[in-house]
Amino acid sequence: VLGGAALAAPAIWGVDAVAQIRRGDELTVGVWGGAQERIVREFCAVPLERQHGVRINFVLGGTPERRARAYAERGRPSFDVIYLNIFESRQAVRDGVTQAPNANVPNFEHLYPIARLGGYGVAFNPVTIVYDRRKVAAPMTSWRDFWRDDLRGKVIWPTYPGAQGTAALLMSARVWGGSETNIDPAFQNIARLRPFAAIQGSQDQLYGMFDQEVGAASIEFGSFTRTYAESRNPNIVIADPAEGQAVALNVACITAGTRNQALAEAWVNLHLGPDCQRAYAERIYYSPTVRNVEFPPDLAAKLILGEEAVRRLVDFDWDVVNANQARWSSRFTREIAG
């Protein structure tokens, strides 16, 4: 049996790395629950457990909890792999909590450049404009369209902080002549949108508002909204604005000090493999971070695919964003939500 496993190993991992993976090893993975946990369990955990006789332990929950735990355990981690968002992952490498990505993971070579920062990007999930086609005078094709007369009083704005609120704030700054280092134009112009139809703090809350026809347009993850539109509300459109969609990226990070380096790298390699990347796209419309996966035309039209499409995603200076989050949050409460 052991000989057969060794012969089969190259399908998942290189021979040198396999020699470092011992039967009985345990890998602890901190990841979101729901569909994402089901996908990585099927395409990463089960193959590793069957092939190498290891055990995969999951710690499920939100990013803030596992990030705080990883920082508290810096240098002596209980996690081997943790999943973070785009700006948290980059900061964690700088803080010595997680490792920078490297070519020891074979599928690293297929990653787009933006997915090689702060860890191994495993899924693009951009934030963009979403709207009810029945309640707007014309399609929304620009972030500046929120300020059109026909949207007056119909905008459902996302709260800040949060991925949606951050994208809303930073894209507003850009289209009104500002930037991460000049945020005043964003606050000044977002304030002009008041009164809002509502302020939303989650996908579920927004989709309930769309169901009840509370407002016409908001800012949300395109993948989640596509699932909502196809299952509950076909009137909802996921826009592709001229200025680009705001990048959002789920990142697999190997902790600094893990005692299961080879097994952690094998895990990440499987997550970047075609089967797992394809499952993410087919089941939850997360776009692949690797170049070597093909999709049928009907699905490809709903994803971010190819060098040009990935280059159009709008990235930000996350060091500046992180440094100003507390101040901007207070200002949002005072000037926008208050």
Legacy VTK file of the C-alpha trace (Angstrom):
# vtk DataFile Version 3.0
C-alpha trace
ASCII
DATASET POLYDATA
POINTS 338 float
0.000 0.000 0.000
2.795 2.438 0.908
4.579 1.681 -2.344
1.421 2.358 -4.311
0.942 5.684 -2.527
4.497 6.710 -3.331
4.000 5.901 -7.000
0.814 7.930 -7.100
2.292 10.909 -5.248
3.558 12.970 -8.218
-0.041 13.552 -9.283
-0.337 15.819 -6.253
3.183 16.748 -5.320
6.839 16.334 -6.155
8.854 13.381 -4.885
11.112 15.488 -2.624
8.162 17.080 -0.869
6.347 13.765 -0.524
9.340 12.439 1.371
8.755 15.142 3.964
5.069 14.341 4.438
4.668 11.650 7.067
1.675 9.444 7.692
-0.150 10.710 10.752
0.823 14.368 10.208
-1.926 16.890 10.939
-2.531 20.140 9.081
-4.677 22.881 10.612
-6.430 25.176 8.148
-8.313 28.351 9.065
-10.892 29.140 6.390
-14.362 30.525 5.846
-17.266 28.104 6.224
-20.058 27.295 3.829
-19.353 26.635 0.171
-15.658 27.496 0.427
-15.078 24.965 3.188
-16.964 22.295 1.242
-14.890 22.906 -1.886
-11.478 22.804 -0.197
-12.493 19.771 1.808
-13.372 17.933 -1.397
-10.461 19.034 -3.567
-7.664 19.560 -1.024
-8.364 17.715 2.231
-9.747 14.441 0.910
-6.964 13.846 -1.667
-4.223 14.596 0.875
-5.780 12.390 3.545
-6.292 9.491 1.170
-2.892 9.683 -0.491
-0.659 10.432 2.476
-2.553 9.172 5.511
-2.606 12.630 7.082
-5.360 14.449 8.922
-6.720 17.879 8.008
-8.235 19.944 10.814
-10.470 22.916 10.009
-11.006 26.061 12.053
-14.004 27.795 10.486
-15.129 31.372 10.925
-14.568 34.965 9.921
-11.301 36.608 8.981
-10.977 38.871 12.057
-11.001 35.949 14.490
-8.366 33.840 12.751
-6.226 36.875 11.971
-6.188 37.858 15.644
-5.335 34.300 16.665
-2.531 34.059 14.098
-1.004 37.299 15.356
-1.259 36.166 18.973
0.515 32.920 18.034
3.204 34.527 15.873
6.262 32.259 15.735
4.442 29.361 17.396
1.371 28.922 15.196
-1.438 26.457 15.716
-2.555 27.226 12.154
-0.506 25.885 9.264
-2.564 27.607 6.554
-4.837 30.583 7.074
-7.013 32.395 4.570
-6.992 36.188 4.624
-8.201 38.981 2.389
-5.976 40.967 0.076
-4.753 43.699 2.414
-4.549 41.531 5.531
-2.414 38.981 3.717
0.143 41.545 2.593
0.368 43.020 6.072
0.760 39.589 7.666
3.880 38.890 5.576
5.402 42.226 6.593
4.589 41.478 10.231
6.264 38.062 10.113
3.030 36.175 10.770
2.909 34.415 7.410
5.388 33.518 4.689
5.849 35.237 1.364
4.822 32.998 -1.565
7.480 31.135 -3.499
8.006 28.677 -6.320
8.234 25.672 -3.969
4.519 25.431 -4.745
4.529 24.229 -8.379
1.299 26.003 -9.353
2.853 29.298 -8.244
4.129 29.675 -11.810
0.558 29.917 -13.124
-0.538 32.722 -10.779
-1.273 36.184 -12.107
1.215 38.717 -10.676
-1.372 40.394 -8.428
-2.094 36.996 -6.840
1.557 36.546 -5.831
1.536 39.235 -3.133
0.997 38.416 0.520
0.564 34.701 -0.040
-1.063 32.615 -2.735
-4.180 34.234 -4.149
-6.784 31.532 -4.652
-9.852 33.427 -5.899
-10.760 36.800 -7.350
-14.050 38.127 -6.006
-14.218 41.759 -7.184
-16.465 44.402 -5.678
-18.560 46.333 -8.169
-21.780 48.199 -8.865
-24.974 46.140 -8.649
-28.371 47.527 -9.549
-32.037 46.803 -10.303
-32.518 47.313 -14.046
-36.154 48.343 -13.497
-35.255 51.317 -11.312
-32.608 53.109 -13.367
-33.040 55.265 -16.458
-30.036 53.691 -18.227
-27.442 51.002 -17.529
-24.818 51.912 -14.932
-21.439 51.902 -16.685
-19.361 54.154 -14.402
-18.808 54.637 -10.685
-19.888 58.250 -11.252
-23.366 57.001 -12.214
-24.312 56.903 -8.522
-24.550 60.684 -8.789
-27.017 60.658 -11.705
-30.321 62.438 -11.191
-32.349 59.254 -11.733
-30.537 57.610 -8.770
-31.330 60.423 -6.367
-32.630 58.918 -3.118
-32.342 55.375 -4.504
-28.775 54.498 -3.507
-28.128 51.799 -0.901
-24.626 52.635 0.327
-22.367 50.057 2.041
-21.122 50.697 5.554
-17.449 51.332 6.306
-15.150 49.557 7.115
-15.610 46.332 5.194
-14.625 45.212 1.702
-17.688 46.766 0.066
-17.463 50.039 1.979
-13.730 50.280 1.350
-14.210 49.798 -2.395
-17.018 52.364 -2.385
-14.906 54.928 -0.559
-11.737 54.453 -2.612
-13.443 54.319 -6.004
-15.415 57.443 -5.094
-12.139 59.172 -4.304
-10.673 58.167 -7.654
-13.564 59.242 -9.845
-13.749 62.637 -8.096
-10.059 63.454 -8.407
-8.785 62.032 -5.128
-6.897 58.920 -4.041
-5.970 56.909 -0.957
-3.758 59.814 0.098
-6.425 62.417 -0.706
-9.683 61.006 0.594
-11.557 64.309 1.027
-13.198 64.196 -2.443
-14.710 60.821 -1.563
-16.343 61.985 1.669
-17.488 65.257 0.154
-19.167 63.612 -2.806
-20.618 60.620 -0.955
-22.282 63.117 1.388
-23.962 64.653 -1.678
-25.777 61.347 -2.253
-27.797 61.681 0.926
-30.514 60.916 1.695
-29.740 57.280 0.963
-32.456 54.745 0.416
-30.599 52.767 3.096
-27.160 51.783 4.341
-26.322 48.086 4.049
-23.901 46.078 6.152
-23.983 42.642 4.504
-24.975 40.760 1.379
-28.016 39.268 3.052
-29.165 42.671 4.185
-28.722 44.163 0.716
-30.499 41.314 -1.034
-33.409 41.632 1.368
-33.578 45.324 0.492
-33.565 44.511 -3.217
-36.334 41.959 -2.641
-38.397 44.647 -0.925
-37.505 47.249 -3.605
-36.009 49.591 -1.018
-33.521 51.071 -3.474
-32.042 50.825 -6.945
-28.272 50.372 -6.672
-25.437 49.468 -4.332
-21.855 48.155 -4.210
-21.260 44.474 -3.540
-19.248 41.364 -4.411
-20.135 40.421 -7.960
-19.962 36.662 -7.393
-22.414 36.584 -4.486
-24.732 38.951 -6.322
-24.711 36.802 -9.455
-25.819 33.827 -7.383
-28.565 35.959 -5.842
-29.695 37.254 -9.247
-29.855 33.791 -10.794
-31.641 32.205 -7.844
-33.940 34.968 -6.564
-33.985 38.221 -8.501
-33.323 38.258 -12.272
-33.735 42.031 -12.365
-30.351 42.558 -10.689
-27.396 43.477 -12.916
-23.706 43.098 -12.047
-21.994 46.059 -13.710
-18.565 46.227 -15.330
-17.789 49.939 -14.876
-15.428 51.729 -17.237
-12.996 52.519 -14.415
-12.777 48.842 -13.450
-14.033 46.683 -10.603
-12.333 46.968 -7.210
-10.048 44.023 -6.620
-10.878 41.593 -3.848
-8.817 38.467 -3.378
-8.928 35.456 -1.084
-5.397 34.448 -0.148
-4.010 31.189 1.234
-1.177 32.005 3.634
1.320 29.556 5.132
2.193 30.587 8.658
5.716 31.477 9.676
6.988 28.676 11.895
4.641 25.936 10.715
5.956 22.461 11.502
4.202 21.060 8.437
5.802 23.059 5.639
5.671 20.391 2.924
2.096 19.444 3.745
1.042 23.107 3.795
2.639 23.654 0.396
0.899 20.544 -0.936
-2.418 21.931 0.326
-1.880 25.258 -1.423
-0.785 23.539 -4.614
-4.035 21.582 -4.747
-6.066 24.738 -4.110
-4.364 26.339 -7.097
-4.925 23.240 -9.209
-7.452 23.175 -12.069
-10.026 21.006 -10.257
-10.360 23.265 -7.223
-10.204 26.473 -9.255
-12.883 25.159 -11.592
-15.141 24.182 -8.676
-14.895 27.690 -7.219
-15.986 29.166 -10.531
-18.767 26.688 -11.222
-20.309 26.716 -7.748
-19.851 30.276 -6.456
-18.574 32.313 -9.438
-15.188 33.037 -7.874
-12.716 33.768 -10.670
-9.473 31.781 -10.991
-6.126 33.264 -10.003
-4.208 30.944 -12.317
-3.858 31.121 -16.093
-4.043 27.424 -16.938
-7.741 26.647 -16.414
-10.300 26.683 -19.225
-14.049 27.219 -18.930
-17.023 26.821 -21.272
-18.100 30.104 -22.908
-21.287 30.543 -20.888
-19.377 30.344 -17.601
-16.345 32.263 -18.863
-18.593 35.248 -19.599
-19.363 35.518 -15.873
-15.745 35.432 -14.669
-12.607 37.569 -14.632
-10.403 35.717 -17.125
-7.212 36.582 -18.966
-4.361 39.026 -18.521
-6.286 42.073 -19.707
-9.312 41.437 -17.485
-7.111 40.917 -14.437
-5.107 44.078 -15.207
-8.378 46.052 -15.216
-9.026 45.175 -11.581
-8.346 48.254 -9.470
-5.794 47.718 -6.712
-5.003 50.175 -3.925
-2.192 51.205 -1.594
-3.256 49.017 1.291
-0.601 50.395 3.635
-2.300 53.783 3.401
-5.757 52.245 3.765
-4.761 50.243 6.857
-3.092 53.252 8.472
-6.203 55.403 8.027
-8.989 52.889 8.687
-9.819 54.034 12.221
-9.883 57.700 11.231
-11.946 57.059 8.109
-14.375 54.899 10.064
-15.035 57.712 12.526
-15.438 60.146 9.689
-17.864 57.837 7.874
-20.015 57.576 10.988
-19.977 61.316 11.475
-20.343 62.591 7.910
-22.110 59.808 5.993
-24.057 57.453 8.238
-24.883 59.929 10.979
LINES 1 339
338 0 1 2 3 4 5 6 7 8 9 10 11 12 13 14 15 16 17 18 19 20 21 22 23 24 25 26 27 28 29 30 31 32 33 34 35 36 37 38 39 40 41 42 43 44 45 46 47 48 49 50 51 52 53 54 55 56 57 58 59 60 61 62 63 64 65 66 67 68 69 70 71 72 73 74 75 76 77 78 79 80 81 82 83 84 85 86 87 88 89 90 91 92 93 94 95 96 97 98 99 100 101 102 103 104 105 106 107 108 109 110 111 112 113 114 115 116 117 118 119 120 121 122 123 124 125 126 127 128 129 130 131 132 133 134 135 136 137 138 139 140 141 142 143 144 145 146 147 148 149 150 151 152 153 154 155 156 157 158 159 160 161 162 163 164 165 166 167 168 169 170 171 172 173 174 175 176 177 178 179 180 181 182 183 184 185 186 187 188 189 190 191 192 193 194 195 196 197 198 199 200 201 202 203 204 205 206 207 208 209 210 211 212 213 214 215 216 217 218 219 220 221 222 223 224 225 226 227 228 229 230 231 232 233 234 235 236 237 238 239 240 241 242 243 244 245 246 247 248 249 250 251 252 253 254 255 256 257 258 259 260 261 262 263 264 265 266 267 268 269 270 271 272 273 274 275 276 277 278 279 280 281 282 283 284 285 286 287 288 289 290 291 292 293 294 295 296 297 298 299 300 301 302 303 304 305 306 307 308 309 310 311 312 313 314 315 316 317 318 319 320 321 322 323 324 325 326 327 328 329 330 331 332 333 334 335 336 337
